[in-house]
């Protein structure tokens, strides 16, 4: 074994983040590390990289020798490179400067150029066309990620840890990354691959290890494991409970959109949403899915279009604003949780109540006790895992952060909800809880438009579905009339035979 961990433990005060973790990694293999948010994956990787020190009694061996890094510098020196989900690049520096950052060589006090070595690393990754003198901030996210991998090569890494590497990548960039991972494997470099996309890890990984509640619960060859087996290991319950259904009735039309048009929607978009309906919207990135609901919420401007809410007078969509949309009973959950959905420098309760502070103010003064009390109620209703509503929201797992975002929408008590990628970046167990919440909202008579890039999710959750192709939306049809093949065909070509005629 290149890397072997036995009975690894790590506690933070009274919280035992890792309680019994074992992991073995071979040279030149892609090893998937999977588990729910809070299962201990990130903590374990920080132990490996030297950012955290494990508790006494933990055993870690690298090349058969005891491995006890005291810092990330020790980890890098030992050949372990960590590539985080949030890339650690200096966007104002060049590609060469980023790749060699911390690895500079000097002569007589002057930094020596390593341009040839950087070019060689990029060429080996199949990226010889990247200009080493270009500012990293001008590159796409996919190219920036490859710059991080080039840095790992320059460090002569033997183990590369990738944490949710495709969460912000297009399909083309993800495929390019997979090709790079195969090259790393062929070179004898081990890759520890962390992802919530199980179909993805099935395609790229040789072996897997599943963590649950800070302990190893399963390991084996990926070729021998089915998707259902992986899910059951992660959540500790049968996979058929992933898409829970709550009976709900569908009533009269509550939102009618006609000829919503603009630069992203050149042909105009029209649809109707009914009371208690969960309407899914599928399509490729850039097809106009997010732009449609952001326009209806007044965040993105359109040139024309008419919107009718609950039979009220028709509104010109060009004059919608977030304030007006909220007044009409419409609300939006952004796909960009960290930049648009949360104020990461504020506590949990403030994030939950921030957009409705008038409920807690009188004569310009906030009633903080009432604000905190109501926030705790919502935290309980949505089973947010925290014992302190005053904690920074950044300390929560992605799934619990998303629950806080949803709680804020419910706190507004809007009747029409636009949910843009509501389960992006969260684990299977948290997804099941959010699906249950969505169905419960529909049972309460709420109407929901749900955008997702994950087709099985749309087929498992929604009542009806439309697909977008280059700014044009197909007719909305009952979910049972769609197949994955039909959805992908319309998304890529704009045609799907009888389903859209």
C-alpha positions, 0 to 999 in steps of 0.5 A: 500500500502507498497509504494506509490509515488504521483506526484514525480518530479526531475530536474537536472538543466534545464532537468526535469527527472521526472515530474509527476510520480505515483507508488503504490506497494503492499506487496508481489508483483512483480511490473514491471517498464517498459519504454524506456531508458531515461523514468526516471526509473533509476532516480526514483529508485535512489530517492527511494533508497535515492541516489537522493532527489526529488523536493519539492511537491513530496509525497512518503509514506512507510507503510503509513508514509512519506518517505524522505531518505537523503542517500542510508543508510537511504534507506537500514535502511527503508528496501529498497534494490537496486540491480543494473545491474552492480553488486556492489560486491567486487570481491576480498572478500569472499561471507560472507564478501560481504553479510555482508559488511556494516553490520559488527558486532564487539566485543572488536574491532574484527569483529564477524563472521555471517557465520551462518546467511549468510548460512541461507540466501543462503539456503533460496534462494536455494543456500546452496551449495555456499561456504561462504568462496569462493571469489566472483570473482570465481562465475558465474554472476548468482551466484554473483547476488544471493549473492547480494540478500542474502545481501538484506535478511540480511538487512531485506529488504521489497522492493527489486529493480532489475534493468535489472537483467537478461541482463548478465544471461544465460537462466538457471541462469535467470530461477533460478533467477525467482524462487528466485523472487517467493520465495521473493514474497511468503515471503511478500517481494515486488520486483520492476522489471525493464527490457526491456524484455517484455516477461520476465516481462509478465511471472514474474510480477503481476502488471506493471507501464509504464513511458514515458518522466518522467511521469506515462502513464499506470498501471494495472494488467499484466494478463490484458495487451497484449504485444502490449499494453505494447509496445504502452504505452512505445513508444506512437505509434502502436506496428506494427511500431516496425520492420520498413522496408526499401525496399532494393535489394539483389545483388551478393555475397560479402563475401564467408566463407569456412570451418572456423574451430577451437576449438569453430567451430569443424565442420567448418562453411561456408556461403555466404553473398550478397550485400544488404542482412541482414543475421541473426544468431541465436543460444544459448549462446556458440553455436559459433555465436559471435566466428564466426564473431569475427574470421572473424574480426581477434579478435578470432583466428581459425585454418583454413578456407578460406575467399573471399571478393568481388572476391579478392584473397582467404585469410586464416582466421587464418591470419586475424587481425582487421586492415586487416579486416578493410582494406577489408571493414569489421567492427564489432559491439561488443556485449560488449558495455561497455568493447569493444565498448566504451571508457567510460572515453572519450567524445562522439565525441572521441568515434565516431572518435577514430578508424579513427583518421588519417582522422583528423591528419596532421604531427602528429597533430589532427584537433580537430575542424574538428573531432568535426564537423564531429562527430556532423554530425553523431550525427545528422544523427543517432538522438543521443539525446545530445546537447553536443558532448563533454559530457562524453559518460557515461551520455547517455542512453544505446540506445544512446550509441549504436547509437554512436557505430553504428555511428563509424562503419558508419564513417569507411564506411565499406561495410560488417558489423558484428552486435553482439547483436545490441539492447542488453540492450536498450528499445523498441523505440531505438530498432525500430530506430536501426532496421530502421538504419539497413534497411537503410544501406542495402538499401545503398548496405551494407551487414550485419550479425546480431547476436541476442538472440531475435528470434522475432527480427531476424524474423522481421528484417532479409532477411535470417537466419542461426542457430548455434548448438554446433559450427555447422551452418545450411544452410542459408535459406530465413527468411520466411522458418523459424519459432520460433519453427524451430529455437529453435529446431535446436538451441537445437538439431541440427535438424529441419526437412525439413528446413535444409535438 
